[in-house]
Amino acid sequence: MSSPSAWDTAQSDSFKFRRTYRKLVENTTINSTTFLSTDYLNHFNELVMMLDLVPDMPEMFEDAREWQPKTYVQHFEVSVFTHKDLAIAAYDHVLNEDREALEYTVDLMNRTVERAFNVVPGAIASGDADALRALCTAFSQKLQAMIDRCSGIINGVEGAAALALAAGDDVDLPGDVESDAEEKVVMDQSAIDALFD
């Protein structure tokens, strides 16, 4: 009888690790199927709440701009989450499809945030409250949709990871939001200027 191959041994070890982590994460908020925690999404929820406040309190945007992207592990390294060390350790045993889908969607969110940080100041400076509200609402809705997508991955919703990877191409990224909002700001400012001609 031949000895097990390196691949067979690795698969067996992986199964044992996953079974062990399944026990370790019991009675925590770490999902026992995916080994991921929705606590990570608090990092993004905080920013969405701040963006929602900007139309009524534009000064909040300076606070929002202090937000920095964090990877899953970076978030837990500085978190007050009770099981943060377990969340970090378990991340090494997340299935590749789930990790790739989460990281891909997080990258889309970070790019969306970067675009928001680039265009919202112009809307604030324009003094057009309606344009600012439309812009902030569009960005927060896009971020919320991606947060929901991450939540599906983290909670082990069947097919969520595959859908997140496939949906990347059809996400209406902020280039469109920026164009629409900038056009609105320009049109509204032109209309205002025309009143004084």
Stockholm file with secondary structure:
# STOCKHOLM 1.0

chainA/1-197         MSSPSAWDTAQSDSFKFRRTYRKLVENTTINSTTFLSTDYLNHFNELVMMLDLVPDMPEMFEDAREWQPKTYVQHFEVSVFTHKDLAIAAYDHVLNEDREALEYTVDLMNRTVERAFNVVPGAIASGDADALRALCTAFSQKLQAMIDRCSGIINGVEGAAALALAAGDDVDLPGDVESDAEEKVVMDQSAIDALFD
#=GR chainA/1-197 SS CCCCCHHHHHHHHHHHHHHHHHHHTTTSSBCTTTCCBGGGGHHHHHHHHHHHHTTTCTTHHHHHTTCCCCCHHHHHHTCCCTTHHHHHHHHTTSCHHHHHHHHHHHHHHHHHHHHHHHHHHHHHHHTCHHHHHHHHHHHHHHHHHHHHHHHHHHTTCTTHHHHHHHHGGGCCCHHHHHHHHHHHHHHHHHHHHHHTC
#=GC SS_cons         CCCCCHHHHHHHHHHHHHHHHHHHTTTSSBCTTTCCBGGGGHHHHHHHHHHHHTTTCTTHHHHHTTCCCCCHHHHHHTCCCTTHHHHHHHHTTSCHHHHHHHHHHHHHHHHHHHHHHHHHHHHHHHTCHHHHHHHHHHHHHHHHHHHHHHHHHHTTCTTHHHHHHHHGGGCCCHHHHHHHHHHHHHHHHHHHHHHTC
//
